Amino acid sequence: MNAVLTLAQKDLRLLFRDKGDVFFTFIFPMLLAILFGFIFGGGGGTSAIDLALVNESSSSLAKGIAGDLTRDSSFAVTTFATREEATASVRAGKVVAAVILPSTMQDGLDGLFGGSGIPIEAVIDPSHRAEAGLIQGKLHELAFRQFPRMFTDGAQMSKLFAGARKTIAGADGLTPAQRLAATGFVAAGELFTTSIDRSSVKSDTPATAAAESDAESASSAGAWSPVAVTVAELPPRTGGPRSSFDLSFPQGLVWGLAGCIGAFAGSVVVERSRGTLARLRLAPITQAHLLAGKGLACFLSALLVEVLLISMAVVAFGSSIAQPFMLLVAFVLSAFAFSGLAMLVAGLCRTEAEANGAGRGGVLLLAMIGGGTIPLFFMPPFLRTMSYASPFRWVVQAVEGPFWRDTPLGEQILPLVVLAGIGVLGFGVGVRSIRSTLGR
């Protein structure tokens, strides 16, 4: 029994001596549990959809919709003066969609009984098609919520009923009996609105709930709706073909870069722990030559991964490159950043177990936080804020801008600068750490 206990004690000591084994066995599972706890509601809060809002109408109806949209907890609304600015924000990936309340809203209200409907426009980022239905349904709800408030606006209702009478008088195909019945219906509605105690009608009254219920019923039944919500995808500025592969290939690209980190960081650690690097120093080369060769190999491999993936997207799946030169710049800086990260991991990890455990586990966490496996939209605000610390987020943003978003040049500077900083920091810390171990 003592022999068994001694052997168990020996193996436990070996386990706890290796930082990689400790991290991968005890710390990494806890981090994953906490991460998924935040993602699925474990204290991270509710994720709100980022929206851009443009109100081109001066009508009270538009003001009511804009106010309710801003106060709705499902959205984080940023107001813009023009639809061009809002669309540019969608193109840059800052918001999921732009909601536009056009100046023709009043015309739609005036022609409500003519079947024209109240127009509301939305432009959505094609990488967020899943949210389009939610946004459209919510806009219907908010528009229907305005109808009880309209009953308290005497001037608005008078104008509405006057337009209804005009529409009925000019309608073709109505029999005298139908025309009389329709006119009587309008008169009854006008009498009803004038009898309402306007001081008692609020946005949270049963009338509002009934209007929202009617909106849901009309939507589910596919019936005519007095609200005409038009949702369009963000149009390409270059006019080239665009598909879902434009969205998936940048995502696959960062996993290729992550593979470069694992491969080259692991090789450096293995060669150092087995004495290969020490033996190479006997050759007529310096430490600088040795480390520069490792870094260059990682850089070229990362660059090759990027070129191959995007080339496949263009050749095999019909994607188009909006800004070829800026995409090349993004490729170079992305490869530089991940080469620096490879050197950083190689410098911080002392054993093969640390490189395979802590190193790869840390890259996996960064990928998950940066949206590599779970879209940022499904993450709570806390994790979306944390994603700015992940190089995965910056690589996707840097590549998507010139690849298919056709982002203005001024908005591409930030991710490129961040990637350059990641590369400089990674090479600086990693090379210094590797040199310290080789000098022993």
C-alpha positions, 0 to 999 in steps of 0.5 A: 500500500505504501508503494502505491501511495508513493507512486501516486504522490510521485505522479501528482508531483510531476503533474503539478510541476508542469504548468501546462498540465495544471492549466489544461487539467484544472484552469482551462475547464473552469474558464470554459465553464465561466465563458459558457455561463456568460454566453448562456445567461450566467450573469452577462446580461441581455445582448442588444442589437446595435441599430442605426436610426435615421428619422427623416419625417417630422410627423408625430408618428415617426417621433413615436416610433423613434422614441419607442425604438430608442427605449426598447431593451432589445436594441442599442440605438445610435441616431444619425442625421442622414441615411448615408451615414447610417448605411456607412455605419452598417458597412463598417460593421459598427451596427447590425442594421439601419432603420430609416423613418422616411419623409413619406411616412405622413403620405403613407398615413394619409393613404392608409385606407387606400392600401399604401401602408406606412413605410419603414425602411431597414438596411441590414448587414448580410452577415446578420441575416438571422436578425432580419426577422426579429428587426422586422417584427419589432418594427411592426410592433412599434408601428402598431403601438402608435395607433392608440396614440393617434386616436388622441390627436384630433387634427391627425385623425380628422386628416386621416378620415378626410383622406379615407372619405376621398379614397372611398369617393374615388374608388372604382368598382364599389356599388352604391350600397358598399360606398354607403357602408364604407362612408358609414364606417368612417363616420363611426370611426370618427365619432368613436375617436372624438368620444375618447377621453384623451387624457386616459389613453397611454402607450401601455393601455389595453388598446396598445396591447390589442394593437400589438396583438393585431400586428402579430395576427396580421403578420402571421396570417400574411394579411394586408398590414397598414405598416409596410416594413421593407428590409434590404441587405446592404448593397455592395459598393463595388457591384461585384458578386457576393455570397455567404462564402464572403462571410465564412472565408475570413472566419476560416482564415483566422483558424488557419492563422491559429494553426500557424501559432500552434505549429510554429510555437510548438516546434520552437518549444520542442527544439529548445527542450530537446536541445536542437536550438542549442546545437544549431548555435554551434553553426556559424549563425547568431541567435538573431539569425535563428529567431529571424528564420523561425519568425519568417517561416511562420510569417510566410506560412500565415501569408500563404494561408490567407492568400490560398483561402481568399483565392479559393473564395474568389475562384471557386465561389464567385467572391469579389475583392473590393480593395485589393491593395488594402486587402494585401496590407491586411494580409501582411499585418495579420500574418505579422501579428500572428507570427508575433503571437507564435513567438510569444507563446513559444517564449512563455511556454517552457515544455511541450505540454505547456505549448500543447496545453496552455498555448493551444488552450489560450488560443482557443479561448481567444478564438471563442471570445473573438467570435471565432466559434460563437457569433458576437451577436449571441454574446452578452455585452460583457463578452462583446467588450472582452472580444476587443482583447482578442486578435481574432476580432481584429483580423476578421475586421481588418480582412472583411473591410477591404474584402467585401464590405468596401469600408472607407479607408479611414475606418480601416486604420484602427484594426491595422494599427492594432494588428501591428501592435500585437505583432510588435508586442509578441515579437518583443516579449517572445524573442526576449524570453527565448533568448533568455532560455537559450543563454542558459 
